[in-house]
Amino acid sequence: MTTQKTALVLGGGGHYGISFETGYLRGLFDAGINLRHADIILGSSAGSQVGAVMASNKDWDTIWHDQIETDVDETTPISEAGMADLFKEYNNLPKISHSDKEWIDKLGEISKRTHIDFADNYRLDMVQKRIGDGVEWTDSLRVATTEIGSSKRVVFDKTSNVALLSALAASSALPGVWPAVNINNHQYFDGGSYSMDNPDLIEDADNVIVISNNLPILAPYKTSDLVTKMNNKGIKTTLLVPGDAVVAILNKYGNNTMESALRSEVANAARKQGQADAQKLADLPLN
């Protein structure tokens, strides 16, 4: 009998992404689908932080308290107006780029010019506070980043000899907001620069579940296109995105994915959606 391997892919999306993915996964768990038992958990950007928590041994009550019920006390080094201008710059990149690589190169240039006035360890401390204590590399966890210069995606895992906090900070180093992270004399930035979700990085699983935040942000490679290609290659890939109730909450907060105040509302709506969607995944070979 052939053993089936399942992969969980978690995409980027700031506080919105963290709360949607956490709530949705909890809703699936409520309905008997435990994707925390996936053989592979790949996270990009904010999804890398969710993936690290999901791959840990923390129980759901602790996760829910720490990630959803606890107030987030963070200072983001960019204003709402600055963020709006940044996304305008992002959306202009495909118009001035002659190739996908040049597009990613230009994101890297934005990353290189990104500096913050906070203490050197501020970002690592923030990530540590987000994921909490007791979260370490596991056999299943993978973290997607982008290397400045080559513009290639690099996936870190337990065997990479890289500190988990550094990998997570690099994966979620959104150009223009957080500076790139130096790892072994190479600079790495946002894992969502190639694709918001990077499902095609999974080549060693039979079933791939992609929880995408489906944001209207342009990226060189659309997740839906990558999912189609994976299915055509024979890798059964399921794409799950926020429903209308969740999206309405984001709209209420001015579509600001970096707004931490939306976390509880989004997570609870996502939890209900996960409970309702569980039947879609009922045939997965999970332990």
N, C-alpha and C positions, 0 to 999 in steps of 0.2 A: 504494500500500500504506500503510495507516494504521500509524503508529508507536505501539506500546504503551508506556505508562509504568508503572513499578513503584515502589511506595512500601514502605518498611520502617518499622514503628512499634514503638518500644521503650518499655515501661512501667516504672513505679516498683516499688521493692522493696528498697531499701537494699543492703547487701553481698550479700544473697541474690540480688537482681535483677541486680546487676552480674555476679556469677559465673554465674548461669544463662544470661543472654543472651549473655555472651561465650563460654561453653562451647558453647552450642547453635549459635551462628553458626559457631564453629570446626568443629563436627561436620558442619554442612551443607557447609562449604567442603571438608572432607576428602572428601566424597562428590560434589563437583563443582558445588555450588550456592553461588555467591558473591553473597550479599545485600549485600555492601559496594559492589557495582556498581549498587545500586538508584538510580533517578533522584532519589528523595526519601528522606531518613532523618529521621524525626521522633522526638524523644525527650522523655519526660516524667519529671521527678524523676530518680531514679538512671539511668533509661533515656537521659536527655539526655547524661550523661557517657559512657555506652557508645556512644551515637550519634556523639558527637564523635570518639571514638577510631576507630570503624569508618569514619567518613567521611575519616579522615586517610590519608596515604600510608605509614603504618607497616606493616611486614611482620608476618605472623602470629606468627613466633617472638618478635619484640620485644614484641608485644602480650601474648602468653601469659606471657612472663617478667615483664613489668611489672605486669600485672593479676592474675595467678593465682599465679605462683611466688614473687613477692616478698612478704615479710611486711608487713602493713599496720600502721603505727605511728601510730595516731590516738587522740585523746581525744574521746569523745562526751560532750556536756554533760548527760547524763541517765543515771540508773541503770536497771537492769533493772526494778526495782520502779516507778520513775518512768515508764518506758515502758509498763508494764502499765496503770498508772493512766491514762496518756494515751490509750491505745487504748480504755479503758472510756469515757472522755469522748467520743472520736470516735463510738463506737457508740451513745452516748446522743443525739447530735445529731439524727438523724432523728425521734426521739421528741418532741423539743421544738421542732422547726422546722415551720413551716406551709407551706413551699414549698422547692423545690430551691435557689432563690436565697438564702433565709434560712439554709439549711444551709451554703452556701458562705460567706455573710456571717459566720456564727459561726466557721468555720474561720479566716477572716480576723481575727476578734477574738482568737482564740488566738494567731495569728501576731503580732499587734501587741503582745501582752503578753510575747512571748518575747524574752528577753535572755540573753546569755552573758557570762561574766567574762573570756573570752580576749581577746587583742590584736585590734585592729580588723581586721587582715588575716588572722587565723587561718583563717577559712573559705575565703577565696580561695586562700590558700597550700595548704590541704588539697586543694581541687579541682585546683589546678595539679599537685600531687604525684600525685594519682590519675590524671590523664590523661597526665601526662608532657610532655616538651618536644616541640615540632614539631607541635602540634595547633592548627589555626586554623580559622576559618570556611571552609567550602567551599560550592560552589553547591548541593549536595544537602542540607546540614544545616539542620534546623529545630528550635527549642527551645521547648517549651510552658511557659508560666507562668500564674499567676493574679494579677490586679491587685487589691490591697486597695482597698476602697471600692466599685468598680463590680462586683466579683466576676466580671469577665469574663476569659475566657482570652485571652492575648496570645501570639502566636507571633513569636519573634525569628529572624532569619536574617541572611545575609551583608549584606543591604541595610539593616539596621536601625540601623546606626551605634552598635552596643552591643558592649562588650567581651565576648568569648566567656566568659571566666571569670565575669563578672557574670551573664550569662544562665544559665549552668550552675548557679551558686550559688543564683540565684533559683528556678530550676525545681526544685531539690532542697531548698529551705528548708522542711522538714517543720514545720508549726506545733507549737509546744511543744518543739521540739528546736533548730532553727536559726532565727535571726531573718530577717525579710523583708529584701530587698535593694533599696536605693535606685537606681533607674535613671531618669535624666532627671527627677528630682523626683517620681517615682511609686514606690510600694512594691509589690514583687512577691514572691509566695511560691509554694509547692509547685504545680508543674504538674499534679500528680495529684489536685487538690482537686475538680475537676469529675468526672473519670473517672480511674481509675488509668492509662489508656492513651491516651485521646483519639483513637481512630482516625478519628472523624468530622471531625476537622480536615483530613483529606486529601480534597480535592474535585477534584484535578487529576491523578489517576492512574487507570489502568484496572484494575490489580491491586494490592491492598494486603495485605501480610503483617504480621500483628500478633503479636509475641512478648510475651505477657502472663505475668506471674508468678503470676497467678490466686490472689492472697492473699485470705483470708477477712476483708477489710477493707471495711466499708460505704462506698460513695461515692454521690453523688447519681445518677450514671448508670452502669449496669452495662455493662461492655465487651461482653458477649455480646449485649445488646440493641442497642447501637450497631452492632455487626457485622451483625446481622440487618437493621437498617434500611439499612445501606450496600449489602448484597447485594440488597435489594428495590429499591434505586435503580439497580441495574445496575453497581455497582462491585464487582468480584469481590474479596471479602475473606476471607482465611483466618486463623483464630485458632489459635495454637499455644501450648500451656501445658506446664508441667513434668509429667513422668510420675511414676509411683509411686516410682521409685528416687530421684529428686531430692527429692520431697516428704518421703520418709523421712529424708533427711539433715537437712532443716530441722527435722523433728520431734525428731531426736536432739539438736539444739541448742536445744531448748525453744521452737521457733518464733520465735526472736529474729532477725529479718531484719537487724538492725544488728550482728550478731556477725561480725566479720571472719574469725574462725578457720574458718568453714565454706567459705570461698571455693574452696579447692583441691578439696575433696571434691565440692562442688556442681558446679563447672565440669567436672570429669572425668566425672561422671555425665551432665551435660547434653551433653557432647561426644558420648558414646555415643548418647544419644537423638537428637541432631541427625543423626548418621550414619544411624540407623535410619529417621528421618522424611523423609530427603531426597527419596524418591520422590514424596512428596506435592506437591513443588514443581518437579518435573522439567520441566514445560511452561512455566515462567516465561520471558519474553523478556529475559534478562539478557545483558549483554555478557561 
